[in-house]
């Protein structure tokens, strides 16, 4: 290898070591956050490796195993027509995560555009956007998502859209207040002085500096998104058949089997709670790590 | 104070107007109008009949006229007719309001009684083991889906006490009704109490950092005096705004909990109306919810302005 190659190799090794050290530092200082991150990671892995860690097809039925108790072949028990609980939970993780991450990403994307535009350019755009955000935020999250889900009809894409819209105002608000602060900074003035266009300044200078609070917000919104999806599916207006969804699993089992098969109610709810708990822990720790003075 | 009040009132009206437009537009995004849905449900196919229905429902008029009709009716207290029972929607909604109000009130009470003391405790003992435990507990409270908590409570009652606390008919005495409602209220209120606990804690922490607290301690005031006479009194103000935030939070919890516990309230009626595609009722109900939430926030803001003069003069 040439000297240049060797140098690049050393740099890369040093970078990786620094990254690992940074992670270890984070874990030591914010044990709760590390725990949260581990939970989230575990659920993501569960969703990704779904095919390998389940023995049954989540949709296939088997009347013989109907309402089997946990233990034995069906690790966590089975449903009314013999659908395996563990498989449905694992594949449900895929759906819940997909919808949660999808809607959070969409909501953050729209929110960032709205917040950045309204904060940076001000004027009429700011006024109108602010009023619109206020109106959207006046309705409770679930109500707005319900109305949208009802209007659009049950399907995975529609659920993602329905959940993302109520998330937009919060994101827009945070990004806007950050943008307002960053707009006055000297480096923006300097960029203007060398002739950068306003749009370029907004995108290439202001935007990257809003990423830190955005990440914190996104993890919190992810928790909310998962909960709203569960509630929508529970009410029958979210993820449709035959996709497994933790929320819908709870509504399917609620009335009839409460007495005879309590595990049907325990495990899906536990899955939802764990997922949201993990994201909340991680979000809290990230917020403390990135800016201890940040409070809302 | 008067000018502040008028400005906030106008803002509130503008917000409500905007919300009504948003709701109206949202429910008409999907191509195909309500007549199509009704016709599919009833299995009729005659185009002439459908057109007659459209005229009857006023669907053939431009959208702006439809919107004005709706708003005009709302102002007069006419919530439209439910498709399902063909009665004026107001008749269906009004008897359901008291139940939801009682449930919401109990949940609010529960959340404040549980959340505020724990929040204060957590703030006063910051960074101790107790604080950590309480924080994790509140976080897990926020992570629980409230309908799951409701289901677990139902299961517990069925398993260990043998009876189901479901609202089948209205109990004779008010006390009985409140006792019956206190169980779902606990389910809804638990999640709210976690939120209240966190907000109380951060508000209390903010106050405890202030200089006058340090002065009080330096003067030799006892911890009790510092915490309660000085800190708590000032921390109470943001807690009032918490009630405003809670109103919105509670509605979501009410929707699912009323479904789980079979309570004949306004929130469950909203879900039913959505399921039956009863769009006029859905519109009016959502508007009603929005009015309630916005009004509560408005009242909270006014109370805050009365209690803290700085707010009035800052604007």
HADDOCK unambig.tbl for C-alpha pairs under 7 A between the chains (distance, minus, plus):
assign (segid A and resid 135 and name CA) (segid B and resid 15 and name CA) 5.37 0.50 0.50
assign (segid A and resid 135 and name CA) (segid B and resid 18 and name CA) 6.24 0.50 0.50
assign (segid A and resid 135 and name CA) (segid B and resid 19 and name CA) 5.57 0.50 0.50
assign (segid A and resid 138 and name CA) (segid B and resid 290 and name CA) 6.67 0.50 0.50
assign (segid A and resid 138 and name CA) (segid B and resid 293 and name CA) 6.97 0.50 0.50
assign (segid A and resid 138 and name CA) (segid B and resid 294 and name CA) 6.43 0.50 0.50
assign (segid A and resid 139 and name CA) (segid B and resid 290 and name CA) 5.72 0.50 0.50
assign (segid A and resid 140 and name CA) (segid B and resid 248 and name CA) 4.91 0.50 0.50
assign (segid A and resid 140 and name CA) (segid B and resid 249 and name CA) 6.49 0.50 0.50
assign (segid A and resid 140 and name CA) (segid B and resid 251 and name CA) 6.79 0.50 0.50
assign (segid A and resid 140 and name CA) (segid B and resid 252 and name CA) 6.44 0.50 0.50
assign (segid A and resid 142 and name CA) (segid B and resid 252 and name CA) 5.29 0.50 0.50
assign (segid A and resid 143 and name CA) (segid B and resid 252 and name CA) 6.64 0.50 0.50
assign (segid A and resid 148 and name CA) (segid B and resid 26 and name CA) 6.69 0.50 0.50
assign (segid A and resid 150 and name CA) (segid B and resid 274 and name CA) 6.35 0.50 0.50
assign (segid A and resid 151 and name CA) (segid B and resid 26 and name CA) 6.72 0.50 0.50
assign (segid A and resid 151 and name CA) (segid B and resid 27 and name CA) 5.22 0.50 0.50
assign (segid A and resid 151 and name CA) (segid B and resid 30 and name CA) 6.51 0.50 0.50
assign (segid A and resid 152 and name CA) (segid B and resid 30 and name CA) 6.25 0.50 0.50
assign (segid A and resid 227 and name CA) (segid B and resid 145 and name CA) 6.28 0.50 0.50
assign (segid A and resid 258 and name CA) (segid B and resid 155 and name CA) 6.00 0.50 0.50
assign (segid A and resid 259 and name CA) (segid B and resid 155 and name CA) 6.97 0.50 0.50
assign (segid A and resid 259 and name CA) (segid B and resid 159 and name CA) 6.96 0.50 0.50
assign (segid A and resid 269 and name CA) (segid B and resid 148 and name CA) 5.86 0.50 0.50
assign (segid A and resid 273 and name CA) (segid B and resid 143 and name CA) 5.28 0.50 0.50
assign (segid A and resid 273 and name CA) (segid B and resid 144 and name CA) 5.01 0.50 0.50
assign (segid A and resid 273 and name CA) (segid B and resid 145 and name CA) 6.76 0.50 0.50
assign (segid A and resid 276 and name CA) (segid B and resid 143 and name CA) 5.22 0.50 0.50
assign (segid A and resid 277 and name CA) (segid B and resid 139 and name CA) 6.86 0.50 0.50
assign (segid A and resid 277 and name CA) (segid B and resid 140 and name CA) 5.91 0.50 0.50
assign (segid A and resid 277 and name CA) (segid B and resid 143 and name CA) 5.15 0.50 0.50
